[in-house]
Amino acid sequence: MSIANTPPTPYYAVIFTSKKIAGVDGYDDMATLMVALAQQQAGFLGVESARDTLGITVSYWDSLAAIAAWKQQCTHLVAQQRGRDAWYAAYQVRICKVEREYGFEQP
């Protein structure tokens, strides 16, 4: 996965931080499906994700309305419930407005 190519600010970020339960079935397939579905949602701008002991996924959106619509997407609702029931020991969701950004990339 690469660094998301986001538009000029402002836009919104949803930061999903999680601790997964060991030995869970179906998680990787659902995570792949969630990225594919998010990419189809109106207002989706990009995603970045990393997982070791702690998982962090940041998705980028053009509005709070787009984030609210994604939260209510029917397959995403199923994944949310499965996460609470079987996959996560803990998670935290943070929604932020990105007002400034900068970066570096070697040529």
DARARA-V663790 format. One record per residue. N is the residue number from 1. SS is DSSP state (H for helix, E for strand, - for the rest). PHI is phi in whole degrees, -180 to 180 (NA if undefined). D_CENTER is the distance of its C-alpha to the mean C-alpha in whole Angstrom. Layout:
BEGIN
n=N ss=SS phi=PHI d_center=D_CENTER
n=N ss=SS phi=PHI d_center=D_CENTER
END
This chain:
BEGIN
n=1 ss=- phi=NA d_center=13
n=2 ss=- phi=-107 d_center=14
n=3 ss=- phi=-73 d_center=13
n=4 ss=- phi=-64 d_center=12
n=5 ss=- phi=-94 d_center=15
n=6 ss=- phi=-90 d_center=14
n=7 ss=- phi=-78 d_center=17
n=8 ss=- phi=-58 d_center=20
n=9 ss=- phi=-71 d_center=19
n=10 ss=- phi=-89 d_center=18
n=11 ss=E phi=-155 d_center=14
n=12 ss=E phi=-120 d_center=12
n=13 ss=E phi=-124 d_center=9
n=14 ss=E phi=-110 d_center=6
n=15 ss=E phi=-104 d_center=6
n=16 ss=E phi=-110 d_center=6
n=17 ss=E phi=-110 d_center=9
n=18 ss=E phi=-144 d_center=11
n=19 ss=E phi=-117 d_center=14
n=20 ss=E phi=-84 d_center=15
n=21 ss=- phi=-77 d_center=18
n=22 ss=- phi=-66 d_center=21
n=23 ss=- phi=71 d_center=22
n=24 ss=- phi=-88 d_center=19
n=25 ss=- phi=-100 d_center=20
n=26 ss=- phi=85 d_center=18
n=27 ss=H phi=-64 d_center=14
n=28 ss=H phi=-61 d_center=14
n=29 ss=H phi=-64 d_center=15
n=30 ss=H phi=-68 d_center=12
n=31 ss=H phi=-61 d_center=9
n=32 ss=H phi=-63 d_center=11
n=33 ss=H phi=-63 d_center=12
n=34 ss=H phi=-63 d_center=8
n=35 ss=H phi=-64 d_center=8
n=36 ss=H phi=-61 d_center=11
n=37 ss=H phi=-70 d_center=11
n=38 ss=H phi=-59 d_center=8
n=39 ss=H phi=-62 d_center=10
n=40 ss=- phi=-90 d_center=13
n=41 ss=- phi=-81 d_center=12
n=42 ss=- phi=-59 d_center=15
n=43 ss=- phi=90 d_center=13
n=44 ss=E phi=-72 d_center=10
n=45 ss=E phi=-115 d_center=11
n=46 ss=E phi=163 d_center=9
n=47 ss=E phi=-152 d_center=6
n=48 ss=E phi=-136 d_center=7
n=49 ss=E phi=-149 d_center=7
n=50 ss=E phi=-145 d_center=11
n=51 ss=E phi=-142 d_center=12
n=52 ss=- phi=-136 d_center=16
n=53 ss=- phi=-70 d_center=17
n=54 ss=- phi=-111 d_center=14
n=55 ss=E phi=-102 d_center=10
n=56 ss=E phi=-134 d_center=8
n=57 ss=E phi=-123 d_center=5
n=58 ss=E phi=-116 d_center=5
n=59 ss=E phi=-110 d_center=4
n=60 ss=E phi=-116 d_center=8
n=61 ss=E phi=-139 d_center=10
n=62 ss=- phi=-85 d_center=14
n=63 ss=- phi=-160 d_center=15
n=64 ss=H phi=-67 d_center=14
n=65 ss=H phi=-63 d_center=16
n=66 ss=H phi=-65 d_center=13
n=67 ss=H phi=-65 d_center=10
n=68 ss=H phi=-63 d_center=13
n=69 ss=H phi=-65 d_center=14
n=70 ss=H phi=-63 d_center=10
n=71 ss=H phi=-59 d_center=11
n=72 ss=- phi=-97 d_center=14
n=73 ss=- phi=-61 d_center=13
n=74 ss=H phi=-59 d_center=16
n=75 ss=H phi=-70 d_center=14
n=76 ss=H phi=-65 d_center=11
n=77 ss=H phi=-60 d_center=14
n=78 ss=H phi=-63 d_center=15
n=79 ss=H phi=-63 d_center=12
n=80 ss=H phi=-60 d_center=12
n=81 ss=H phi=-66 d_center=16
n=82 ss=H phi=-62 d_center=16
n=83 ss=H phi=-60 d_center=13
n=84 ss=H phi=-68 d_center=16
n=85 ss=H phi=-78 d_center=19
n=86 ss=H phi=-139 d_center=19
n=87 ss=H phi=-103 d_center=16
n=88 ss=E phi=-113 d_center=15
n=89 ss=E phi=-81 d_center=18
n=90 ss=E phi=-165 d_center=15
n=91 ss=E phi=-153 d_center=12
n=92 ss=E phi=-140 d_center=11
n=93 ss=E phi=-115 d_center=9
n=94 ss=E phi=-127 d_center=10
n=95 ss=E phi=-114 d_center=11
n=96 ss=E phi=-131 d_center=13
n=97 ss=E phi=-95 d_center=15
n=98 ss=E phi=-88 d_center=15
n=99 ss=- phi=-105 d_center=19
n=100 ss=- phi=-153 d_center=20
n=101 ss=- phi=-150 d_center=19
n=102 ss=- phi=-158 d_center=21
n=103 ss=- phi=-165 d_center=21
n=104 ss=- phi=-147 d_center=23
n=105 ss=- phi=-147 d_center=23
n=106 ss=- phi=-67 d_center=26
n=107 ss=- phi=-68 d_center=28
END
